[in-house]
Amino acid sequence: MTGPDRRPRRLRATPAMRRLVAETRLHRAELILPMFVREGISQPVPIRSMPGVVQHSLDSFRAALGEAAASGIGGVMLFGVPEHKDAIGSGATDENGILNVATRIAAAEVGSALVVQTDLCLDEFTDHGHCGVLDADGRVDNDASLERYQEMALAQAAAGSALLGLSGMMDGQVAAVREALDSAAYSQTAILGYAAKYASAFYGPFREAVDSSLVGDRRTYQLDPTNRREGLHEARLDIDEGADIIMVKPAMSYLDILADVAAESPIPVWAYQVSGEYAMVEAAAANGWIDRERAIMESLVGIRRAGAEAVLTYWAIEAAEAIA
Ligand code: PBG
């Protein structure tokens, strides 16, 4: 017995060798921080199910933007939590609505260091909590929602958003928003299409983060978790409709979709590590059941390895500091 003649362990023997042969590397510029800004508060409000994440007041938002820019991450994705909600989500298109106000602040203060991005969806603004407007029978009305998205796109572009995150999952949303932007001379405003966004239980904590009043679920517009082919189909549609970047969401339970989409997309593919993914690791770590820092970095590198070129993550700043 002379022993094995193939010894992969040679390349794992020392930290220096492992570092040198690492196939996947995270860079700070590939991390994007989602942020919540709430109307009418003077102090930030902690989100119970997302320890370490808050609903910002405008003052705490300003401070957090400075921290985000200093950390070297690539961008921020803004969500608004309005004081008043109504059936059509009026706050989303009001230039003085919280998301548009926050966007103007971010664009002015950190717009050259970070890509300022905005969630383009009605659910934070509607009293029924759906991502679109409802028809007379209470069903989400696709085409009427597209008109609201167009108005929302113009408000966000005017406020200075560089990249609109279309997360509503209405059919034709990318084409409708592209057309509205181009006909209003916002041809430079880019579109991030949430191509493959699944109807996921892992959005649970987010609903608290935006004080969502949703009754029921989003299964008539978000993808069924059992479907793999459909993720690719949605991605192709968004690319055809003119998306600049496409997204797969959530991340960790959908790495196969991410790999499929990344293998064939001619445009950048990103992934969203959602609120429930954050909450699971934080909860396990708080119980002493998992090594928090290692789990965070392993989850991010796994999402990168599967094919995401950038990751939206609530750990963006902490991870950026760990990389640096
Ligand atoms: C819709 C939207 C959602 C998330 C981002 N955009 C919620 C949903 O579709 O129910 C979830 C993000 C997260 O869970 O971190 N505006």
Residues whose N, C-alpha, C, O or C-beta is under 5 A from the ligand:
A	BS01	PBG	C121 D123 S167 F202 Y203 F206 Q273 V274 S275 G276
